[in-house]
Amino acid sequence: MNSTSYTSPENTAGVFTYYLETESIEFPGCVSTQRVPIQLTIVASPVVTDSQIEFCIDNGAALEIVFADYNSDLNGNSNNVFRYFGSLTDAESLQNEIF
């Protein structure tokens, strides 16, 4: 195949094993006798729940929101990393993260 990339047909979460062999460029047809297992681990994308948070403030008062306080409402997995953006465009381009 002589390629350094491969598109796996797997599209579900799980652990899949592939095997590596090598062939000499200098002596074509001279192939390694060992096959080295390579594990591919596919993890499921985290699920985020839409949420609406309501606040009541006095006119002219500053509002301080600690978004991290609501992470468990959006997704209960503490192994996930949460990033907040001011717009969908910023989120999709990973630009202008709020914090």
N, C-alpha and C positions, 0 to 999 in steps of 0.2 A: 504494500500500500504506500510506503514511503511518505507518510504524512505525519506532521507533528500535532495535528488536531483531530478530534473525533466528536461527532455529534451522537450522543447516546440516544437510543430509542426509548429509554426509560423516562417516564413522565409522572411517576408517583413517588411519594416518600418511601425510602427504604435504603438498604445497603446492597450494592451490587458488585460482583467481583469480575474483573477482566484480567487477562493475562498478557504479559509483555514478553516478546521475544526480540532478539536483535539479529541483524544480518550485516556482515562485513561489506563496506562500500568497496574496499580494495579487492576483495575476493567474493564477488557475487555468488550466491548459492551456499556460502559458508554461514550457517545459521546456528545460533546458540542452542545448546542442548537443554538449558534450563528455561523454565517459564516462570516468571516472577508475577505473583498475584498483585493486582492493583485494586484497591477498594474505592468505589465511588459511593459517597453518602449523599443522598438527596433528602433535605429536610423540608417539611411543609412550611409554606409561608405563614407568618403569623396572621391571625384574624383580628381585625380591629372593629369595634362596635361604634357606630355613629353615636354621638352624644351631644346633648345640648345642655349647657350649664347656664343657669340664670342667677343674676346678682341684683341686689337692690342697693342703690347708693343714694346719698344725699346730693342735691345739686351742687356742682362745683367740687365735690370731694374726689380725691384721687382713688383710683381702684387698683389694688395690687392683686394680681392673679398668680398663684403658684401652680402652673400647669401640672407639675409633677405630682401634686396631691390627687390628681384625677386619673393618673395612669392606670390604676387598678380597675377603674370604671370602664376604660377603653379596651383593656386587655389584661387579664389577671396573671399573665406569665411574667414573673419578675426577671426572667432571663432575657427578655426583650429590651432593646434600646429604643427610647422614645425621642423623637426630634419634632420640634414645632416650627411652623413657618406661617407667615402672614398671609400667604395666598397659595392657591393650588398650583399656579405657575411656578412659584418659588419652590414648592415641595417637589414637583416633578423634575425640576432642574437642579435640585439640591443646592439652591442659592439662598442667601439671606436668612439663614436659620436664626430664629428668635433667641434660642438658648440651647 
